[in-house]
Amino acid sequence: MARIFFNGQAMVGGPFHGKVADALIGPARTAPGYRFFSIDHSGGTDVCPGLLADPAVDSAIEGELYDISLERLRDVILPGEPRELELGVIKLEDGSPCLSMLLARGEVERGVHREITHHGGWRAYLATLGRAG
């Protein structure tokens, strides 16, 4: 089993939560040091969020912690992730490490994703758009 931090579509109320609902541990936050982006915003859509480690910032991002088998991660979760994200290891607020989907190398340099760090989480960002998540 592996602990993974989800901060977007797989959270409670999101369209992909059904794939992981039975593995929910509960709400969680990253440690300070993460930026947050809306993926594919330039195309007029907000597909999903992506974290980016940045020790120069003191922001923490809200999400949920799950305990998922490596088989489910390999067979169900990762095949559905957009190419703009990659699996990585983050630090949670309590100092412990866990897996999470991160903005892939080179993506921030493309300049096509909207930075939404100041919202502190995906749900708060979607609320500014009048959408639930």
N, C-alpha and C positions, 0 to 999 in steps of 0.2 A: 504494500500500500504506500501511497505517496500523498503528502499534503500539498494542495495546490490552492493558490489564491486566485479567485475569479473576481473581476471588477467590471463586468459588462453583461452581455447577453445571457450568460449562464446563471446569473444571480436570481434569487427568488423574484418572480414576476416577469422575468425575461423569457424570450421565445425558446431558448435552449435549456432552461432550467430542468425540464423533464428528464433530460439525459443524465443529470447529476443529482437530482433532488434527494435521493436516498443516501447520499454521501456528505450532506451538509453538516459541518461542525458548528458554524455560527458566524456572526459578523466579525470582521477583522479590519485592521488598518496596516498599511505599510509603515515602516520606520520613516523618519524624515529622510529626504534625499531622492525623491522621485518626481519627475514631470509626467504629465498625462496628456494624451492626444486623442482626438477623434479621427479615426482612420477613414480615408477616402472622402473627407469633407469637401475637397475641391470639386468633386463630381456632383455636389449638391445633396449628398447623402451622408449620414452618420452611421456607418456600417457597424463599428464596434470601437472600443477604446484600446489604447496601447500604452503601457508604462515605459518610461525611459529613466534609467538610473542616472542621477546627476548629483554628485556630492556637494555641489555649489548651492543647491536649493535646500530649504528647510521644510518643504511641503510633504505631507503624508496623504495617501490616497485611500479612500474607503472601498471596501469590498467584502467578500465572504470567503471563509476557509472551508475546504472540502478535503475528504480523505478518499482517494480514488485508487483503484487497482492500476498497476502499470499496464495491464492488458486493456482496460477501458481507456486509459489515456492514449495508448498507441492506436487502438482500433476505432474508437468513437470520437474522442475529443480532437486530437491532432489533425486527422483528415479533414475536419470541418473548419479549421482555422484559416484565415486569409493569409496570403503570402507575405503581407506586410508585418506579420508577427512571427516571433520565434520563441521557443521554450527556453526559459532561463531560470535562474535562482535569484530570489529577492530576500530582503530582510523585513520581517514583520515588526510591528510596534514593540512587541515583547522581546525583540532581539533574536528570535529564532529564524532560521532559514526555511524557505519553502519554494516550490515551483510556482511559476506564473508565466503568462504570455507577455512578452516584451516587444516593443517596437524593434523590428529587425534592423541590423546594421545597415547604414546607408539611407534609411527611410527618412530620418529627420532632415537630412541634406536635400532630399527631393523637394521639400517645401510645399507639399500638397496636403499635409495633415494639419488640422487646426489644434493649436495648443489650448487645452481646457483645464490646465492645472489648477487655476484659481477657483474652480468649482468644487474641487476636493473629491469628486466622485462622479460616476456615470449617471446615477439617478438625478443628482443635483443639476448636472448639465442638461439632461433631457427635459427636466422640469422647466428650464429657461426657454425651451423650444415648444412647450405645451404638450410634451409627450411623456408617457409613463415608461418605466423601464425597470 
